[in-house]
Amino acid sequence: MNRQQGCLTGLFKLLMLDVVFDWLQDRFGFGRGVSCTGCGCGFILLIIFVALSCQVIFGTNWLQFGF
């Protein structure tokens, strides 16, 4: 069975990921200005965004453990 996503599905997932990331950055991350919580949460959100983007682009399932 072919489980690869199509081009439009991948682009839609990246678009939704970008919208959610921007909203979270404005509320909790670097968009909060100069504060300790903004820098800390912003960096954590950035790491999560990069991991989820790699998951969409490369089709990696980070939660599947197997050999």
PDB file of N, CA, C, O and CB in Angstrom:
ATOM      1  N   MET A   1       0.836  -1.171   0.000  1.00  0.00           N
ATOM      2  CA  MET A   1       0.000   0.000   0.000  1.00  0.00           C
ATOM      3  C   MET A   1       0.888   1.244   0.000  1.00  0.00           C
ATOM      4  O   MET A   1       1.844   1.315   0.772  1.00  0.00           O
ATOM      5  CB  MET A   1      -0.955  -0.007   1.212  1.00  0.00           C
ATOM      6  N   ASN A   2       0.592   2.205  -0.837  1.00  0.00           N
ATOM      7  CA  ASN A   2       1.371   3.438  -0.953  1.00  0.00           C
ATOM      8  C   ASN A   2       0.862   4.455   0.066  1.00  0.00           C
ATOM      9  O   ASN A   2      -0.284   4.896  -0.017  1.00  0.00           O
ATOM     10  CB  ASN A   2       1.289   4.016  -2.397  1.00  0.00           C
ATOM     11  N   ARG A   3       1.703   4.827   1.021  1.00  0.00           N
ATOM     12  CA  ARG A   3       1.288   5.757   2.071  1.00  0.00           C
ATOM     13  C   ARG A   3       1.901   7.139   1.922  1.00  0.00           C
ATOM     14  O   ARG A   3       1.848   7.936   2.859  1.00  0.00           O
ATOM     15  CB  ARG A   3       1.649   5.198   3.415  1.00  0.00           C
ATOM     16  N   GLN A   4       2.481   7.444   0.765  1.00  0.00           N
ATOM     17  CA  GLN A   4       3.076   8.755   0.566  1.00  0.00           C
ATOM     18  C   GLN A   4       1.975   9.772   0.288  1.00  0.00           C
ATOM     19  O   GLN A   4       0.981   9.480  -0.377  1.00  0.00           O
ATOM     20  CB  GLN A   4       4.103   8.725  -0.590  1.00  0.00           C
ATOM     21  N   GLN A   5       2.185  10.968   0.816  1.00  0.00           N
ATOM     22  CA  GLN A   5       1.193  12.018   0.626  1.00  0.00           C
ATOM     23  C   GLN A   5       1.425  12.706  -0.715  1.00  0.00           C
ATOM     24  O   GLN A   5       2.518  12.645  -1.278  1.00  0.00           O
ATOM     25  CB  GLN A   5       1.250  13.044   1.783  1.00  0.00           C
ATOM     26  N   GLY A   6       0.409  13.342  -1.202  1.00  0.00           N
ATOM     27  CA  GLY A   6       0.531  14.087  -2.442  1.00  0.00           C
ATOM     28  C   GLY A   6       1.132  15.459  -2.205  1.00  0.00           C
ATOM     29  O   GLY A   6       1.327  15.880  -1.065  1.00  0.00           O
ATOM     30  N   CYS A   7       1.418  16.141  -3.283  1.00  0.00           N
ATOM     31  CA  CYS A   7       2.044  17.459  -3.212  1.00  0.00           C
ATOM     32  C   CYS A   7       1.133  18.477  -2.524  1.00  0.00           C
ATOM     33  O   CYS A   7       1.584  19.231  -1.662  1.00  0.00           O
ATOM     34  CB  CYS A   7       2.405  17.946  -4.615  1.00  0.00           C
ATOM     35  N   LEU A   8      -0.135  18.500  -2.899  1.00  0.00           N
ATOM     36  CA  LEU A   8      -1.057  19.470  -2.317  1.00  0.00           C
ATOM     37  C   LEU A   8      -1.307  19.198  -0.834  1.00  0.00           C
ATOM     38  O   LEU A   8      -1.482  20.133  -0.053  1.00  0.00           O
ATOM     39  CB  LEU A   8      -2.378  19.456  -3.076  1.00  0.00           C
ATOM     40  N   THR A   9      -1.323  17.940  -0.449  1.00  0.00           N
ATOM     41  CA  THR A   9      -1.502  17.599   0.958  1.00  0.00           C
ATOM     42  C   THR A   9      -0.317  18.085   1.774  1.00  0.00           C
ATOM     43  O   THR A   9      -0.495  18.633   2.862  1.00  0.00           O
ATOM     44  CB  THR A   9      -1.684  16.086   1.132  1.00  0.00           C
ATOM     45  N   GLY A  10       0.894  17.888   1.259  1.00  0.00           N
ATOM     46  CA  GLY A  10       2.089  18.363   1.946  1.00  0.00           C
ATOM     47  C   GLY A  10       2.124  19.876   2.056  1.00  0.00           C
ATOM     48  O   GLY A  10       2.477  20.417   3.104  1.00  0.00           O
ATOM     49  N   LEU A  11       1.758  20.566   0.974  1.00  0.00           N
ATOM     50  CA  LEU A  11       1.726  22.028   1.020  1.00  0.00           C
ATOM     51  C   LEU A  11       0.674  22.541   1.999  1.00  0.00           C
ATOM     52  O   LEU A  11       0.905  23.525   2.702  1.00  0.00           O
ATOM     53  CB  LEU A  11       1.457  22.592  -0.370  1.00  0.00           C
ATOM     54  N   PHE A  12      -0.476  21.878   2.048  1.00  0.00           N
ATOM     55  CA  PHE A  12      -1.521  22.276   2.987  1.00  0.00           C
ATOM     56  C   PHE A  12      -1.061  22.074   4.432  1.00  0.00           C
ATOM     57  O   PHE A  12      -1.308  22.920   5.291  1.00  0.00           O
ATOM     58  CB  PHE A  12      -2.810  21.480   2.722  1.00  0.00           C
ATOM     59  N   LYS A  13      -0.388  20.942   4.696  1.00  0.00           N
ATOM     60  CA  LYS A  13       0.123  20.694   6.042  1.00  0.00           C
ATOM     61  C   LYS A  13       1.159  21.747   6.439  1.00  0.00           C
ATOM     62  O   LYS A  13       1.156  22.219   7.575  1.00  0.00           O
ATOM     63  CB  LYS A  13       0.737  19.291   6.129  1.00  0.00           C
ATOM     64  N   LEU A  14       2.049  22.118   5.505  1.00  0.00           N
ATOM     65  CA  LEU A  14       3.039  23.149   5.800  1.00  0.00           C
ATOM     66  C   LEU A  14       2.387  24.511   6.026  1.00  0.00           C
ATOM     67  O   LEU A  14       2.830  25.278   6.881  1.00  0.00           O
ATOM     68  CB  LEU A  14       4.053  23.240   4.668  1.00  0.00           C
ATOM     69  N   LEU A  15       1.339  24.811   5.263  1.00  0.00           N
ATOM     70  CA  LEU A  15       0.621  26.069   5.449  1.00  0.00           C
ATOM     71  C   LEU A  15      -0.036  26.121   6.824  1.00  0.00           C
ATOM     72  O   LEU A  15       0.067  27.129   7.525  1.00  0.00           O
ATOM     73  CB  LEU A  15      -0.433  26.250   4.352  1.00  0.00           C
ATOM     74  N   MET A  16      -0.709  25.045   7.212  1.00  0.00           N
ATOM     75  CA  MET A  16      -1.347  25.003   8.527  1.00  0.00           C
ATOM     76  C   MET A  16      -0.307  25.053   9.650  1.00  0.00           C
ATOM     77  O   MET A  16      -0.528  25.697  10.676  1.00  0.00           O
ATOM     78  CB  MET A  16      -2.205  23.738   8.662  1.00  0.00           C
ATOM     79  N   LEU A  17       0.811  24.383   9.455  1.00  0.00           N
ATOM     80  CA  LEU A  17       1.887  24.416  10.438  1.00  0.00           C
ATOM     81  C   LEU A  17       2.432  25.832  10.589  1.00  0.00           C
ATOM     82  O   LEU A  17       2.728  26.270  11.700  1.00  0.00           O
ATOM     83  CB  LEU A  17       3.010  23.453  10.037  1.00  0.00           C
ATOM     84  N   ASP A  18       2.564  26.542   9.481  1.00  0.00           N
ATOM     85  CA  ASP A  18       3.052  27.922   9.516  1.00  0.00           C
ATOM     86  C   ASP A  18       2.067  28.844  10.230  1.00  0.00           C
ATOM     87  O   ASP A  18       2.476  29.704  11.009  1.00  0.00           O
ATOM     88  CB  ASP A  18       3.307  28.430   8.097  1.00  0.00           C
ATOM     89  N   VAL A  19       0.785  28.670   9.969  1.00  0.00           N
ATOM     90  CA  VAL A  19      -0.233  29.507  10.615  1.00  0.00           C
ATOM     91  C   VAL A  19      -0.242  29.275  12.128  1.00  0.00           C
ATOM     92  O   VAL A  19      -0.298  30.227  12.907  1.00  0.00           O
ATOM     93  CB  VAL A  19      -1.633  29.215  10.023  1.00  0.00           C
ATOM     94  N   VAL A  20      -0.186  28.010  12.537  1.00  0.00           N
ATOM     95  CA  VAL A  20      -0.178  27.688  13.968  1.00  0.00           C
ATOM     96  C   VAL A  20       1.104  28.185  14.616  1.00  0.00           C
ATOM     97  O   VAL A  20       1.071  28.700  15.734  1.00  0.00           O
ATOM     98  CB  VAL A  20      -0.331  26.170  14.188  1.00  0.00           C
ATOM     99  N   PHE A  21       2.244  28.037  13.925  1.00  0.00           N
ATOM    100  CA  PHE A  21       3.521  28.499  14.464  1.00  0.00           C
ATOM    101  C   PHE A  21       3.520  30.015  14.652  1.00  0.00           C
ATOM    102  O   PHE A  21       3.973  30.507  15.686  1.00  0.00           O
ATOM    103  CB  PHE A  21       4.672  28.082  13.540  1.00  0.00           C
ATOM    104  N   ASP A  22       3.019  30.754  13.672  1.00  0.00           N
ATOM    105  CA  ASP A  22       2.956  32.215  13.798  1.00  0.00           C
ATOM    106  C   ASP A  22       2.065  32.633  14.963  1.00  0.00           C
ATOM    107  O   ASP A  22       2.406  33.547  15.714  1.00  0.00           O
ATOM    108  CB  ASP A  22       2.441  32.842  12.496  1.00  0.00           C
ATOM    109  N   TRP A  23       0.938  31.971  15.109  1.00  0.00           N
ATOM    110  CA  TRP A  23       0.024  32.309  16.204  1.00  0.00           C
ATOM    111  C   TRP A  23       0.682  32.029  17.562  1.00  0.00           C
ATOM    112  O   TRP A  23       0.605  32.849  18.477  1.00  0.00           O
ATOM    113  CB  TRP A  23      -1.297  31.509  16.072  1.00  0.00           C
ATOM    114  N   LEU A  24       1.328  30.864  17.680  1.00  0.00           N
ATOM    115  CA  LEU A  24       1.994  30.523  18.944  1.00  0.00           C
ATOM    116  C   LEU A  24       3.161  31.461  19.233  1.00  0.00           C
ATOM    117  O   LEU A  24       3.391  31.816  20.389  1.00  0.00           O
ATOM    118  CB  LEU A  24       2.490  29.075  18.911  1.00  0.00           C
ATOM    119  N   GLN A  25       3.899  31.867  18.207  1.00  0.00           N
ATOM    120  CA  GLN A  25       5.010  32.793  18.426  1.00  0.00           C
ATOM    121  C   GLN A  25       4.493  34.154  18.894  1.00  0.00           C
ATOM    122  O   GLN A  25       5.113  34.793  19.744  1.00  0.00           O
ATOM    123  CB  GLN A  25       5.844  32.953  17.137  1.00  0.00           C
ATOM    124  N   ASP A  26       3.370  34.597  18.348  1.00  0.00           N
ATOM    125  CA  ASP A  26       2.800  35.872  18.797  1.00  0.00           C
ATOM    126  C   ASP A  26       2.307  35.799  20.236  1.00  0.00           C
ATOM    127  O   ASP A  26       2.426  36.770  20.983  1.00  0.00           O
ATOM    128  CB  ASP A  26       1.654  36.287  17.882  1.00  0.00           C
ATOM    129  N   ARG A  27       1.753  34.650  20.632  1.00  0.00           N
ATOM    130  CA  ARG A  27       1.196  34.505  21.977  1.00  0.00           C
ATOM    131  C   ARG A  27       2.242  34.171  23.037  1.00  0.00           C
ATOM    132  O   ARG A  27       2.214  34.725  24.136  1.00  0.00           O
ATOM    133  CB  ARG A  27       0.141  33.441  21.972  1.00  0.00           C
ATOM    134  N   PHE A  28       3.170  33.260  22.707  1.00  0.00           N
ATOM    135  CA  PHE A  28       4.078  32.736  23.726  1.00  0.00           C
ATOM    136  C   PHE A  28       5.557  32.885  23.391  1.00  0.00           C
ATOM    137  O   PHE A  28       6.392  32.769  24.288  1.00  0.00           O
ATOM    138  CB  PHE A  28       3.780  31.302  23.954  1.00  0.00           C
ATOM    139  N   GLY A  29       5.908  33.136  22.147  1.00  0.00           N
ATOM    140  CA  GLY A  29       7.299  33.051  21.722  1.00  0.00           C
ATOM    141  C   GLY A  29       7.992  34.380  21.552  1.00  0.00           C
ATOM    142  O   GLY A  29       7.818  35.296  22.356  1.00  0.00           O
ATOM    143  N   PHE A  30       8.784  34.478  20.491  1.00  0.00           N
ATOM    144  CA  PHE A  30       9.601  35.653  20.237  1.00  0.00           C
ATOM    145  C   PHE A  30       8.777  36.906  19.991  1.00  0.00           C
ATOM    146  O   PHE A  30       9.302  38.010  20.138  1.00  0.00           O
ATOM    147  CB  PHE A  30      10.493  35.403  19.066  1.00  0.00           C
ATOM    148  N   GLY A  31       7.521  36.781  19.627  1.00  0.00           N
ATOM    149  CA  GLY A  31       6.661  37.935  19.391  1.00  0.00           C
ATOM    150  C   GLY A  31       6.270  38.671  20.661  1.00  0.00           C
ATOM    151  O   GLY A  31       5.691  39.755  20.592  1.00  0.00           O
ATOM    152  N   ARG A  32       6.576  38.101  21.817  1.00  0.00           N
ATOM    153  CA  ARG A  32       6.211  38.718  23.101  1.00  0.00           C
ATOM    154  C   ARG A  32       7.148  39.853  23.490  1.00  0.00           C
ATOM    155  O   ARG A  32       6.894  40.542  24.478  1.00  0.00           O
ATOM    156  CB  ARG A  32       6.208  37.671  24.198  1.00  0.00           C
ATOM    157  N   GLY A  33       8.212  40.062  22.746  1.00  0.00           N
ATOM    158  CA  GLY A  33       9.147  41.121  23.080  1.00  0.00           C
ATOM    159  C   GLY A  33      10.306  40.580  23.887  1.00  0.00           C
ATOM    160  O   GLY A  33      10.628  39.393  23.838  1.00  0.00           O
ATOM    161  N   VAL A  34      10.927  41.486  24.636  1.00  0.00           N
ATOM    162  CA  VAL A  34      12.100  41.105  25.410  1.00  0.00           C
ATOM    163  C   VAL A  34      11.649  40.580  26.767  1.00  0.00           C
ATOM    164  O   VAL A  34      11.372  41.349  27.687  1.00  0.00           O
ATOM    165  CB  VAL A  34      13.075  42.303  25.574  1.00  0.00           C
ATOM    166  N   SER A  35      11.582  39.268  26.872  1.00  0.00           N
ATOM    167  CA  SER A  35      11.248  38.639  28.144  1.00  0.00           C
ATOM    168  C   SER A  35      11.868  37.258  28.174  1.00  0.00           C
ATOM    169  O   SER A  35      12.138  36.667  27.128  1.00  0.00           O
ATOM    170  CB  SER A  35       9.711  38.563  28.354  1.00  0.00           C
ATOM    171  N   CYS A  36      12.091  36.752  29.349  1.00  0.00           N
ATOM    172  CA  CYS A  36      12.703  35.426  29.494  1.00  0.00           C
ATOM    173  C   CYS A  36      11.774  34.334  28.965  1.00  0.00           C
ATOM    174  O   CYS A  36      12.232  33.386  28.326  1.00  0.00           O
ATOM    175  CB  CYS A  36      13.051  35.153  30.972  1.00  0.00           C
ATOM    176  N   THR A  37      10.487  34.461  29.223  1.00  0.00           N
ATOM    177  CA  THR A  37       9.562  33.425  28.761  1.00  0.00           C
ATOM    178  C   THR A  37       9.437  33.438  27.246  1.00  0.00           C
ATOM    179  O   THR A  37       9.276  32.385  26.630  1.00  0.00           O
ATOM    180  CB  THR A  37       8.186  33.612  29.399  1.00  0.00           C
ATOM    181  N   GLY A  38       9.509  34.617  26.638  1.00  0.00           N
ATOM    182  CA  GLY A  38       9.422  34.708  25.180  1.00  0.00           C
ATOM    183  C   GLY A  38      10.598  34.043  24.505  1.00  0.00           C
ATOM    184  O   GLY A  38      10.431  33.351  23.500  1.00  0.00           O
ATOM    185  N   CYS A  39      11.793  34.245  25.049  1.00  0.00           N
ATOM    186  CA  CYS A  39      12.987  33.628  24.456  1.00  0.00           C
ATOM    187  C   CYS A  39      12.977  32.115  24.669  1.00  0.00           C
ATOM    188  O   CYS A  39      13.278  31.359  23.745  1.00  0.00           O
ATOM    189  CB  CYS A  39      14.271  34.240  25.061  1.00  0.00           C
ATOM    190  N   GLY A  40      12.640  31.675  25.858  1.00  0.00           N
ATOM    191  CA  GLY A  40      12.632  30.237  26.146  1.00  0.00           C
ATOM    192  C   GLY A  40      11.572  29.500  25.364  1.00  0.00           C
ATOM    193  O   GLY A  40      11.858  28.490  24.722  1.00  0.00           O
ATOM    194  N   CYS A  41      10.349  29.996  25.413  1.00  0.00           N
ATOM    195  CA  CYS A  41       9.255  29.344  24.680  1.00  0.00           C
ATOM    196  C   CYS A  41       9.449  29.484  23.178  1.00  0.00           C
ATOM    197  O   CYS A  41       9.109  28.575  22.420  1.00  0.00           O
ATOM    198  CB  CYS A  41       7.897  29.938  25.091  1.00  0.00           C
ATOM    199  N   GLY A  42       9.989  30.607  22.746  1.00  0.00           N
ATOM    200  CA  GLY A  42      10.237  30.803  21.321  1.00  0.00           C
ATOM    201  C   GLY A  42      11.222  29.793  20.776  1.00  0.00           C
ATOM    202  O   GLY A  42      11.031  29.269  19.678  1.00  0.00           O
ATOM    203  N   PHE A  43      12.276  29.513  21.531  1.00  0.00           N
ATOM    204  CA  PHE A  43      13.268  28.538  21.092  1.00  0.00           C
ATOM    205  C   PHE A  43      12.676  27.129  21.062  1.00  0.00           C
ATOM    206  O   PHE A  43      12.931  26.365  20.131  1.00  0.00           O
ATOM    207  CB  PHE A  43      14.495  28.577  22.010  1.00  0.00           C
ATOM    208  N   ILE A  44      11.898  26.791  22.067  1.00  0.00           N
ATOM    209  CA  ILE A  44      11.247  25.472  22.110  1.00  0.00           C
ATOM    210  C   ILE A  44      10.269  25.322  20.945  1.00  0.00           C
ATOM    211  O   ILE A  44      10.226  24.272  20.304  1.00  0.00           O
ATOM    212  CB  ILE A  44      10.506  25.270  23.459  1.00  0.00           C
ATOM    213  N   LEU A  45       9.489  26.360  20.670  1.00  0.00           N
ATOM    214  CA  LEU A  45       8.556  26.318  19.540  1.00  0.00           C
ATOM    215  C   LEU A  45       9.305  26.191  18.216  1.00  0.00           C
ATOM    216  O   LEU A  45       8.835  25.514  17.303  1.00  0.00           O
ATOM    217  CB  LEU A  45       7.671  27.575  19.527  1.00  0.00           C
ATOM    218  N   LEU A  46      10.463  26.835  18.105  1.00  0.00           N
ATOM    219  CA  LEU A  46      11.258  26.738  16.886  1.00  0.00           C
ATOM    220  C   LEU A  46      11.744  25.313  16.658  1.00  0.00           C
ATOM    221  O   LEU A  46      11.694  24.816  15.533  1.00  0.00           O
ATOM    222  CB  LEU A  46      12.448  27.694  16.949  1.00  0.00           C
ATOM    223  N   ILE A  47      12.212  24.652  17.707  1.00  0.00           N
ATOM    224  CA  ILE A  47      12.674  23.268  17.591  1.00  0.00           C
ATOM    225  C   ILE A  47      11.516  22.355  17.171  1.00  0.00           C
ATOM    226  O   ILE A  47      11.680  21.496  16.304  1.00  0.00           O
ATOM    227  CB  ILE A  47      13.287  22.785  18.931  1.00  0.00           C
ATOM    228  N   ILE A  48      10.347  22.546  17.789  1.00  0.00           N
ATOM    229  CA  ILE A  48       9.173  21.735  17.439  1.00  0.00           C
ATOM    230  C   ILE A  48       8.755  21.992  15.990  1.00  0.00           C
ATOM    231  O   ILE A  48       8.405  21.056  15.272  1.00  0.00           O
ATOM    232  CB  ILE A  48       7.995  22.041  18.396  1.00  0.00           C
ATOM    233  N   PHE A  49       8.791  23.261  15.557  1.00  0.00           N
ATOM    234  CA  PHE A  49       8.427  23.612  14.186  1.00  0.00           C
ATOM    235  C   PHE A  49       9.361  22.948  13.180  1.00  0.00           C
ATOM    236  O   PHE A  49       8.906  22.422  12.164  1.00  0.00           O
ATOM    237  CB  PHE A  49       8.451  25.129  14.001  1.00  0.00           C
ATOM    238  N   VAL A  50      10.664  22.969  13.458  1.00  0.00           N
ATOM    239  CA  VAL A  50      11.631  22.350  12.547  1.00  0.00           C
ATOM    240  C   VAL A  50      11.402  20.838  12.472  1.00  0.00           C
ATOM    241  O   VAL A  50      11.457  20.256  11.389  1.00  0.00           O
ATOM    242  CB  VAL A  50      13.078  22.653  13.004  1.00  0.00           C
ATOM    243  N   ALA A  51      11.148  20.205  13.615  1.00  0.00           N
ATOM    244  CA  ALA A  51      10.913  18.755  13.627  1.00  0.00           C
ATOM    245  C   ALA A  51       9.653  18.400  12.849  1.00  0.00           C
ATOM    246  O   ALA A  51       9.656  17.444  12.073  1.00  0.00           O
ATOM    247  CB  ALA A  51      10.800  18.239  15.072  1.00  0.00           C
ATOM    248  N   LEU A  52       8.581  19.155  13.044  1.00  0.00           N
ATOM    249  CA  LEU A  52       7.334  18.872  12.325  1.00  0.00           C
ATOM    250  C   LEU A  52       7.461  19.175  10.841  1.00  0.00           C
ATOM    251  O   LEU A  52       6.868  18.479  10.017  1.00  0.00           O
ATOM    252  CB  LEU A  52       6.185  19.679  12.920  1.00  0.00           C
ATOM    253  N   SER A  53       8.224  20.205  10.488  1.00  0.00           N
ATOM    254  CA  SER A  53       8.455  20.504   9.068  1.00  0.00           C
ATOM    255  C   SER A  53       9.225  19.382   8.399  1.00  0.00           C
ATOM    256  O   SER A  53       8.901  18.984   7.280  1.00  0.00           O
ATOM    257  CB  SER A  53       9.213  21.827   8.908  1.00  0.00           C
ATOM    258  N   CYS A  54      10.243  18.871   9.076  1.00  0.00           N
ATOM    259  CA  CYS A  54      10.999  17.736   8.524  1.00  0.00           C
ATOM    260  C   CYS A  54      10.109  16.513   8.381  1.00  0.00           C
ATOM    261  O   CYS A  54      10.255  15.742   7.432  1.00  0.00           O
ATOM    262  CB  CYS A  54      12.208  17.402   9.416  1.00  0.00           C
ATOM    263  N   GLN A  55       9.189  16.334   9.318  1.00  0.00           N
ATOM    264  CA  GLN A  55       8.270  15.209   9.242  1.00  0.00           C
ATOM    265  C   GLN A  55       7.389  15.326   8.003  1.00  0.00           C
ATOM    266  O   GLN A  55       7.152  14.327   7.322  1.00  0.00           O
ATOM    267  CB  GLN A  55       7.407  15.132  10.509  1.00  0.00           C
ATOM    268  N   VAL A  56       6.902  16.522   7.700  1.00  0.00           N
ATOM    269  CA  VAL A  56       6.044  16.705   6.535  1.00  0.00           C
ATOM    270  C   VAL A  56       6.855  16.599   5.246  1.00  0.00           C
ATOM    271  O   VAL A  56       6.413  15.957   4.293  1.00  0.00           O
ATOM    272  CB  VAL A  56       5.329  18.060   6.605  1.00  0.00           C
ATOM    273  N   ILE A  57       8.025  17.217   5.203  1.00  0.00           N
ATOM    274  CA  ILE A  57       8.803  17.259   3.963  1.00  0.00           C
ATOM    275  C   ILE A  57       9.393  15.891   3.622  1.00  0.00           C
ATOM    276  O   ILE A  57       9.301  15.441   2.480  1.00  0.00           O
ATOM    277  CB  ILE A  57       9.923  18.295   4.079  1.00  0.00           C
ATOM    278  N   PHE A  58       9.997  15.231   4.608  1.00  0.00           N
ATOM    279  CA  PHE A  58      10.690  13.978   4.346  1.00  0.00           C
ATOM    280  C   PHE A  58       9.857  12.738   4.642  1.00  0.00           C
ATOM    281  O   PHE A  58      10.306  11.626   4.363  1.00  0.00           O
ATOM    282  CB  PHE A  58      11.940  13.930   5.145  1.00  0.00           C
ATOM    283  N   GLY A  59       8.663  12.892   5.197  1.00  0.00           N
ATOM    284  CA  GLY A  59       7.795  11.761   5.480  1.00  0.00           C
ATOM    285  C   GLY A  59       8.289  10.911   6.635  1.00  0.00           C
ATOM    286  O   GLY A  59       8.057   9.703   6.651  1.00  0.00           O
ATOM    287  N   THR A  60       8.953  11.506   7.588  1.00  0.00           N
ATOM    288  CA  THR A  60       9.505  10.784   8.718  1.00  0.00           C
ATOM    289  C   THR A  60       8.445  10.674   9.802  1.00  0.00           C
ATOM    290  O   THR A  60       7.780  11.656  10.130  1.00  0.00           O
ATOM    291  CB  THR A  60      10.773  11.480   9.256  1.00  0.00           C
ATOM    292  N   ASN A  61       8.289   9.479  10.356  1.00  0.00           N
ATOM    293  CA  ASN A  61       7.393   9.261  11.480  1.00  0.00           C
ATOM    294  C   ASN A  61       8.237   9.140  12.738  1.00  0.00           C
ATOM    295  O   ASN A  61       8.855   8.100  12.966  1.00  0.00           O
ATOM    296  CB  ASN A  61       6.509   7.993  11.269  1.00  0.00           C
ATOM    297  N   TRP A  62       8.274  10.187  13.560  1.00  0.00           N
ATOM    298  CA  TRP A  62       9.137  10.229  14.732  1.00  0.00           C
ATOM    299  C   TRP A  62       8.639   9.332  15.860  1.00  0.00           C
ATOM    300  O   TRP A  62       9.395   9.028  16.782  1.00  0.00           O
ATOM    301  CB  TRP A  62       9.255  11.644  15.227  1.00  0.00           C
ATOM    302  N   LEU A  63       7.388   8.907  15.801  1.00  0.00           N
ATOM    303  CA  LEU A  63       6.820   8.127  16.885  1.00  0.00           C
ATOM    304  C   LEU A  63       6.796   6.624  16.616  1.00  0.00           C
ATOM    305  O   LEU A  63       6.369   5.848  17.471  1.00  0.00           O
ATOM    306  CB  LEU A  63       5.440   8.600  17.161  1.00  0.00           C
ATOM    307  N   GLN A  64       7.249   6.214  15.444  1.00  0.00           N
ATOM    308  CA  GLN A  64       7.261   4.796  15.100  1.00  0.00           C
ATOM    309  C   GLN A  64       8.616   4.191  15.474  1.00  0.00           C
ATOM    310  O   GLN A  64       9.654   4.578  14.938  1.00  0.00           O
ATOM    311  CB  GLN A  64       6.965   4.592  13.587  1.00  0.00           C
ATOM    312  N   PHE A  65       8.584   3.238  16.402  1.00  0.00           N
ATOM    313  CA  PHE A  65       9.807   2.568  16.815  1.00  0.00           C
ATOM    314  C   PHE A  65       9.816   1.171  16.216  1.00  0.00           C
ATOM    315  O   PHE A  65       8.867   0.409  16.405  1.00  0.00           O
ATOM    316  CB  PHE A  65       9.928   2.515  18.366  1.00  0.00           C
ATOM    317  N   GLY A  66      10.843   0.840  15.521  1.00  0.00           N
ATOM    318  CA  GLY A  66      10.928  -0.488  14.922  1.00  0.00           C
ATOM    319  C   GLY A  66      12.236  -0.663  14.191  1.00  0.00           C
ATOM    320  O   GLY A  66      12.984   0.293  13.986  1.00  0.00           O
ATOM    321  N   PHE A  67      12.504  -1.896  13.800  1.00  0.00           N
ATOM    322  CA  PHE A  67      13.739  -2.206  13.083  1.00  0.00           C
ATOM    323  C   PHE A  67      13.417  -2.750  11.717  1.00  0.00           C
ATOM    324  O   PHE A  67      14.325  -3.074  10.952  1.00  0.00           O
ATOM    325  CB  PHE A  67      14.594  -3.206  13.865  1.00  0.00           C
TER     326      PHE A  67
END
